[in-house]
Amino acid sequence: MSVPVFNLGRRFGLIILFLILSATTLIAVLYERHQSLHEMQRAALDLENDAELLAGELQSQIEHLKRDLELISQMPPVTGIIRSRQAGGVDPLDGSTEASWRSRLEQIFTAVIKKYPEYQQVRFIGAADQGREIVRVDHNGNEVVVIPEQMLQSKADRDYFQLTLERPPDQFCISNINLNRDFGQITTPHIPTLRISKPIYDANGEIFGMLVINRNVDPLFARLQGQLPSGVDLYITDEQGDYLYHPDPEKSFGFDLGKRYRLQDEFPSLSDLYEENVAVNQLQFDVTTSGSRQKVQFGRLFFDPVHPTRFLGLVLTVPHAQILALRDNRYMHSLFLIVGLGMMVLLATYLFLQRITRPLDGLTNSAYQIANGDYNIDIRNTGSRETEILAEALRHAANDVGQREQALALLNSELEQRVDTRTEELHKREKSLANAQRIASLGSWDWDLEQNHIVWSDEIYRIFGFNPRVIEGTLSIFFERVHPDDRAMVDETIKNAIRQQDGFEMEYRLLLPGDNQRVIHAEGEIIRDSAGKAIALHGTVLDITNRKQAENHSRLLASVFEHSLEGILITDLELKIIDVNPAFSRITGYAAEEAIGKTPKILSSGWHDDEHYQEIWRSLKECGRWQGEMNDRRKSGEIYTEWLTISCIYDDKGQPVNYVGVMNDITEKKTAEQRILRLAYYDSLTELANRRLFEDRLEQTLRLSRRKAKTVSVFYIDLDRFKPINDSLGHKAGDMLLKQVALRLLDCVRESDTVARLGGDEFAIILEDIDQLEVSHLAQTINKRLEQSYSLEGSEVFIGASIGISMFPNDGADSTSLVKHADIAMYRAKELGRNTYQFYLPEMNAGVEERLFLENALRYAIDRGELSLHYQPQVRLSDGKYMGAEALLRWQHPELGNVSPICFIPIAEDSGLINDIGRWVLEQACQQRQAWHHLVDDDFRIAVNLSARQFNTNVVSMVEDVLQRTGLEARYLDLEITESMVMQDADSAVHVLVALNELGVRVSIDDFGTGYSSLSYLKRFPLQKLKVDRYFITELPQNEEDAAITKAVIAMAKTLGLDVIAEGAETLEQIRFLNEQGCNQVQGYYCSRPLPVAEVDILLGQKYCAKMLNS
């Protein structure tokens, strides 16, 4: 019967083999045709994408060069060189020489080339002197070389030079790419160079020169070729088709070397694309060159916005043979895959046929075994429903016959085993009962009431502490062991049971030798006769001392659990909560029924990462406990902080059974600690780091930077014009301004940087891993942001910032040095006009030390009597009469001699000493006017200058107080203020001036014409006099512009009803001119220089100026 099955399987297999081979062959042929077309399409798309990527890379490099030129043009050395060269070699702004500015620019050029080695040259070229280079730094091999002045060249004959001179300030000039030249000759080795230049204009809008970067493009072209797949060639041409880059280096830049190679010659099909009238920017085609068929991608890269038609030609080529080779390789892989799949189908067919035929052979053999009386056969699962029905029938037949033969033998054996087992169990039960009483501390007793005989078991003797061989149990001996306090209860219980009950149950205490107490649970049963008379008792005695102690301990623990102020939760090993105490509910907000059955995850706040929880589990496994701070979430969603202790509970075998967590809510404590920490390390007004945190972070940053060899920059920032705003608008407005400044500073820096408020209007910034170019750019950004307007309770104000910068490690190796040097640089920025920034230079130290010396000496100048007043008379032009005198401060230092007010007045204003000095000056001047009371006429006034820092709402009360202390009438006092002082906040100035006028004090505008007074405000100011600044008087009457301005000021003052006094009159011509224009008074060296009091007394005694009378 096996032959038909075998023949059927073989025939079926041959049919399957034929179908598979036919399908495989057909699929292979169709796939080969499809793959050829697909590979050609893929190659075309890849070339197009590669061309776009290369064009983008070239354009990006050009934009990068423009950004670097723009940044360098904004660096201080560029404008410094312009100023110093135009002023004859010395910068009029800060006194730096042109040579020092060139040195700093050379350092910047050197840093740029080191950062970008592909920059071959960076130059600053002047427009004058035949376009001679001012500063030039070259990249020569592996070295960066600063070209000495005697080797600098003139570039006036270069095309890019002439073209750049025609550019406006915001445009760049991009040269053609050619081989680099030096002194007109091509350098060796050849360096393909792209030059980009930017015109530089002076403050008057005149062209001064240009900045030029020579970029070596050879590494760039090689990198672009390297980015392409193997077999793809890159060609780059200029607008005429001359090769700038060719796979054969000999053909690159042939136009510079005397032998021209062009793309049109190698690819004639592209000739038309280089004609001006062809507007095709992208083209792809196939071409045959040198017998090889290639796919070609052409594209134009327009790179010059000024000349939109300029372009570079990009050409990519790939041979068809390479594309088809790739197709053949993939085709063979696919063919192997198809054949492999066919073999797998054949194997699966073979296995399928085997699965059908093998079970039938097995069933045949099993049938022969059953017929021969072998019932212990294993008929395996056949795997199919039809054959399994047959196999199941054979199994039943074998089992039925075999079971009937074995049934009788098994029944016999089972009966014999039951008899033996029951006999053995009876002996064991008797022995177990005795052991059970011993183990359970359970004793039994019998009491024959008629014979009054008591029998105790051995366990009762042990419980009562008696030896059964020495003492026989009796009722009296029993009561000896019962605790005295319990004897009456025990006796009454037994008697009541005998009289009325069938049994009893009670607990009592035993008092054993050594005051050892035990607790006993006793049960008894009464046996009565037919008449109901009690004839016997028997019962048990159980020692429950340990159980009682455990119950008491449990009650104590339960009380502690319920009344503890700390939250407690108990979980099983799967962390399901099985119990919580009331304190847990109070802390978390979860009632017991809400928490039980859940896991502690209901408290999770999400604040802790997986590593934190892994550490908890590690501690529990190794130590059995963990404790620490946790941030969890209450049911209300509120986050709270707790001190959590988790302990593992073990059973008698040392296996963990539960976890217990004890939590203590420390949220308020942590909040207080954080509040204290915030107060200690952060500024309460701006919420920036304070000086203490700033110094700590600077130390940490320096330690890290030393290890990693990184730079650190420290900014020291002092706000300009803050104090006048704070004094005039009030401290509330000042605080609002400081907050807005803090927010703007934070916007300017990175999150990793530190911004701090050191106190008052001083701020500081720590910057890590930043170079000097980036620092300069950031300083400019901060200046621009801080000089924008601020809105303070309806008032619009403007401030600036003076920034000093020091760099680690060049300007200091420790935090103290860096902060000190940044502070020095900040003062240098203030000296240069404020609202700017300065890097620290070593030569700044001398000026700072001198300033600090003067500031310290000035603090004690009043107490040491070093200050004095000189007075310069003010004379009426009409008759020469002395009408007043201006008090001028002088300082005679014991070591320095006479210190100029130009030196010490700014120091006094910056340090705040001007308030005390100004009050002293006012008191001295008022006292002197009182001393001259009998020497001068009633219209003689004393003039006193007010500093900008004094001019605020407090000045009125200060003047009033001084007048009261000195006894001087207010009408004799003339206060001089500058127009810039009142115009900083004109509205507030009006209120102050009105208040001074109400006191009776006269107010004059000093240095009129040098500020920016608004005529509308000038009309509102309650003034009495204008003082024309000496700047307009010095060149009178020869200077026509000064003469015109002076005439206009005098005429305007007359129109407004104001007196006019001219300051700095030194010649008779000036006196006559001013008199002709109707000027009221003059003050200057023509009449008298400033004199000490004794000499002024002599002049005032004459009443009139002798020179004026004679003129």
Secondary structure, DSSP 8 states (H G I E B T S, - for coil): -HHHHHHHHHHHHHHHHHHHHHHHHHHHHHHHHHHHHHHHHHHHHHHHHHHHHHHHHHHHHHHHHHHHHHHHHTSHHHHHHHHHHHTTSB-TTT--BHHHHHHHHHHHHHHHHHH-TTEEEEEEEESSTTTBEEEEEEEETTEEEE--GGG--B-TTSHHHHHHHTS-TT--EE---EE-EETTEE-SS--EEEEEEEEEE-TTS-EEEEEEEEEE-HHHHHHHHHTS-TT-EEEEE-TT-BEEE-SSGGGTTHHHHT---BHHHH-GGGGGGGSTT----EEEEEEEETTEEEEEEEEEEE--SSSTT-EEEEEEEEEHHHHHHHHHHHHHHHHHHHHHHHHHHHHHHHHHHHHHHHHHHHHHHHHHHHHTT---------SSHHHHHHHHHHHHHHHHHHHHHHHHHHHHHHHHHHHHHHHHHHHHHHHHHHHHHHHTTEEEEEEETTTTEEEE-HHHHHHHT--TTT----HHHHHHHB-GGGHHHHHHHHHHHHHH-SEEEEEEEEEETTTEEEEEEEEEEEEE-TTS-EEEEEEEEEE-HHHHHHHHHHHHHHHHHHH-SSEEEEE-TT--EEEE-HHHHHHH---HHHHTTS-GGGGB-S-S-HHHHHHHHHHHHHHSEEEEEEEEE-TTS-EEEEEEEEEEEE-TTS-EEEEEEEEEE-HHHHHHHHHHHHHHHB-TTT-SB-HHHHHHHHHHHHHHHHHHT--EEEEEEEEETHHHHHHHH-HHHHHHHHHHHHHHHHHHS-TTSEEEEEETTEEEEEEES--HHHHHHHHHHHHHHHTS-EEETTEEE--EEEEEEEEETTT-SSHHHHHHHHHHHHHHHHHTTSSSEEE--TTHHHHHHHHHHHHHHHHTTTTTT-EEEEEEEEEETTT-BEEEEEEEEEEEETTTEEE-HHHHHHHHHHHTTHHHHHHHHHHHHHHHHHHTTTTS-TT-EEEEE--TTT-STHHHHHHHHHHHHHT--GGGEEEEEEHHHHHHTHHHHHHHHHHHHHHT-EEEEEEETSS---HHHHHHS---EEEE-HHHHTTTTT-HHHHHHHHHHHHHHHHHT-EEEEE---SHHHHHHHHHTT--EEESTTT---B-HHHHHHHHHH-B-HHHHH-
